[in-house]
Amino acid sequence: MELRQLNYVIQIANEKNFSRAADKLHIAQPSLSQQLSKLEQELGVLLFRRTTNSVELTQAGQVFVEKSQSILDAVEQLKQEMDDMAQMRRGRLVVGTLPITGSHVLPLVLPAFGAQYPQIEVILVEETTAKLEQLTASGGTDLSLLSLPLIDSSLAYQPYLEEQICLAVPPQHPLASRKDAVAIEELKEEPFIGLKRGQGFRQITVELCEDAGFSPQIVFESSNIETVQSLVAGGMGIAFVPQMLTRAGGSEFTPVYLKLQSNPTRTLVIASRKGRYLSKAAQAFIETLNETINVYRE
């Protein structure tokens, strides 16, 4: 059974005449009759009573026309909905984000995206790095904002920002007045405030210290980078932080931010599952993200 055959039956029922129905359908009458006979044989029932002067629906034909009309209406609605999505008039996009990135990058990106594509609903999923990689690989998110390195080999990614990693110290710390960059080796005996395990920046902290020949003495952990900064400002320890956080500094309740001699950086990426089709909404989000970040860099 084919969709065009459903349309043929509906047209015959409306016209009650094969010739007029064939004209409306722009096909030859013998071809229309042949298609109807083929369909009736396939179904095992007669759809029309044919007389010399008229063509009338049988009981089976009435049921068939009613159901066929519903099917064709649903198909047309589906086509329209797909066209709407293709033209960016409606749709949904699930975006995964790390807490740090979500609080500092998305406030720049989402207003710009929403202004240009107001009918696209953006669903945010904020999780740890490990959990976001799992969600992205399984299709739980369309896109996720992550940082390198990625552990899951099934993920593809596009870099969108490389930023410096800075050192945050309490305002009263001996290093707070330091004018030149700090060597990480100098921090061997310092207490560190870190993010909890499973978050990408926690791993960055550990690796930077290990590359300098020691393991960080993490005295407090938090799942929130703002809490980390508050603990540093309160004199509880020091911390590595991404440069995007330093733009909010300057008050007595914030740490002092210093450069590191090795000039370490982290690379932020937008990741998706390899081989997954990126919708027009997803492609538009990536484009908006890159445009917004270019302005942010300036």
N, C-alpha and C positions, 0 to 999 in steps of 0.2 A: 504494500500500500504506500502510495506517494502523496505528498502534500498537494500536488497539482490535481490528482484524482479527486481529492476532497473538494477542491475548488470547482471541478467539473460538475460534480453532483449538485452542489449548491446552486450553481448557475442554471442547470437544467430545471431544478426545483423552482427557482424564481421565475424562469421564463415559461415553464410548462410546454416547451417546444424545443426540439433538437436544433432546428435551423437557426432560430434566434439566439439560442445559447452558444452555438458554434460561432456565430458572428461576433457576439460579445467577447468570446474567448480568443478570437482571431485564429481559429483552427478550422479545418475542413470538417463538415458534418460526418462523413464516414469515419474519420479518425476519432471524433468524439464518441460515436456509437461503439466503435471498437474498444475504446478505453473503458467505457461503462460496462460492456459485456465482460471484459477481462477482470474488472473489479468485482462484479457480481459473482463470477466463477470463483474468484479467490475467497470471497466471503461466504459463498454457499447460500446466498439469499438474493431475491429480487428486490431492487430498490425502487423500481418504477413499474406501474401498470401502463403498458403501451396500447393505445387504441388508435383508430384511424384519425380521430380529431383531437386527441389530447394525450398528455403524459401526466400521470398522477403518482404521487408517492405512495408506496406501500407502508404498512406499519413499521417494518424494518427500516424503510427509507426515511421515515420521519425521525426515528431515533438517530440514524446515521447523520442526517443533516444537522440535527441539533448538536450532536457531539462534535461534528466536523467544524461547525461554526465556532464552537468554543476553542477548539484546537487552533484554528487559523487566527482567531483573535489573540490567543496567547502567543502565537508565533510573531504576530505583528507587534504586540506589546514588547516582546523580548528584543526584536530588532530595534525598536525605538529606544529601549533602555540602553542597549549596547551602543547605539548611535549617540545617545546623551553622554555616556561615559567617554566615548571616543572623542567627543567634542568638548570634554571637560565641563559639562553642565551639571554632572552629579557623580557621586562615587564615594569610596571610602579608602583610606590609606592608614595602615597600622605601622607606626614608627617606634622602634625600640631606642632607648637612650640610656646612657650612664647618668648617674645623678649629677656629677660635675658638669658634664656637657649639657645635660638637659636644662640646668639652671642658668647657664651662661650663653649657650649658643641658640637654643630654641626660642628664647624671647626675642631674638633678632630675626629668626627665620620665619616663625609661624605667622606673625602679623603680615609680613610681605607676601607669604603664600596665600593666606586667607583673603587678602585684598584682591589678589589676582584670580583666585579660584574659590569663590565663596561657597560653591555648592559641593566642594570636596570635604567630607568629614575626616578629620585627622584624629586617630586614636593613639594616644601615647602609652607606651609600656616602659616603665622605669625599673630596671633591674641591675644586678651585678654583671660584670663582664662574662663570667662563666654561664650564668643563666641566659643572658642575651644571646650568646653564641648558640646555645641549644635551641632557643626559640627561633632564631633566624634560620638555622639549618633545617628545622622541622616545618618551616612555613608559618610559624606563629606570629611573625612580623613580616611585613613586606620589605622593610629596610631597617637597619639599626645603625646608630651612631656609636662607633667603638674606637678603640685605640690599638695600634700595633704593639706587639705581635698578636696575631689571631692564632688560636690553638686549633680550631676546627678546620681541617683542610677542605671541607665541602663549601666553604664560604668564598665568595668573590668580593673584592672591595675596590673602592676608588678613594685615594687620599684627597682631603679637602683643606687640611690645615696642619702645618708643622709649627709648634710653639715651644719656646724655651721652658725649662723647668728651673724654678727659683727656690731659694732657701728662705723660709719664714722663721724668724726668731722673735722672742719677747722684746718689747721696747727697752727693757732694762738689762738685756743680755750684753755681755762684753763685746759681742760681734755687731751689735746694733749700730755702732758708730763707724763701722768698717767702710772705707771708701772704695777699696779694691775688691776684686772677686775673691770668693772663699774657696779653698781647696776642700774637697770632700773628705780627704784624709784627716783634716783638722777636727772632724766631727765624731771621731771614733768613740770618745768618752761621753758624748752628749746623749741625753734622753730624747727619744723620738716619739712624736704623736703620729699614729698611722691610721689609715683606713683599714677596715676589717678584711680578712682573707676573702678571696673571690672577686675583689674589685681590682681593676687593672692598675690603678695608681699605687696600690699597696705593693704589687709586684715590681713596679718601677722603683719604688723606694728601696726595696730589698736589693735589687740588682745594682743600683748605683752604689750602694754601700759595699756590696760584695766585690764589685769591680775595683773599689778603692782599698780592699784588703781587710774588711771587717764586716760583721753582722750588726745591723742597727739594734740598739737597745730600745725596743718599743715598750713604753711604759703605760700608754693609754691607746685604746682603739675606738674608732667610731665609724658608723656607716655614712656619716654626713661630713662632707669636707668643711662646711661652715663651723661645725662643732670642733673639728680639728684646729681650725684657725683660732677659734675662741680660746681653746685650751692653750695654744701657743701664746696668744696675747696675754693670758693670765699667768704666764710664767711656768707652765707645767712641762715644757719641752720645746723642741724645734720640729720642723717638718719640711719636707719637699712639697711644693705646690706648683701647679701649672700657671703659666704667666697670665692667663685670662683672669685669674683670681686677684692678681695684684692691682688691677685697675680700680678696685673698690677700696684700696687702702688709704691711709692718711689720718685716721682718728686714733685716739688713745686706746680704743677697744679693738684695734687691728694690729697684727704683727708688723715688724719691720721686714721688708723684702730685700734680699741680697742676691747678686749674681754669683754663679758658680764658675770656677776656673775652667772646668772641662766643657762648659757650655752645653750641657745635655739638653736634648729635646724629646718631645713625644710627637707622634704622627697620628692625627685623628682621621678616621676613615668612615665612609658610609658603606655598609656591608649588606650583601644579599646572598641567597643561596645560589650556587653555581648552576647555570642552565635554566634558572627560573625566569619566566617572562616578566619583564618590568612594564607595568601598565603605564599609560600616558600620565596618570597622576603621579606615579613614582618617578618617572623621568622628569616631570615638571618640578617635583620637590627637590630632586638633586640639582637641577638647574638653578632653582631659587636659592638653595643652600650655598652653592658656589658663588653666585652673584652677591649674596649677603656677606659672605666671608671676605670677599675681595674688598668690600667697603669697610668691614671690620678691621682688616689689615691696615688700611689707610689711616 
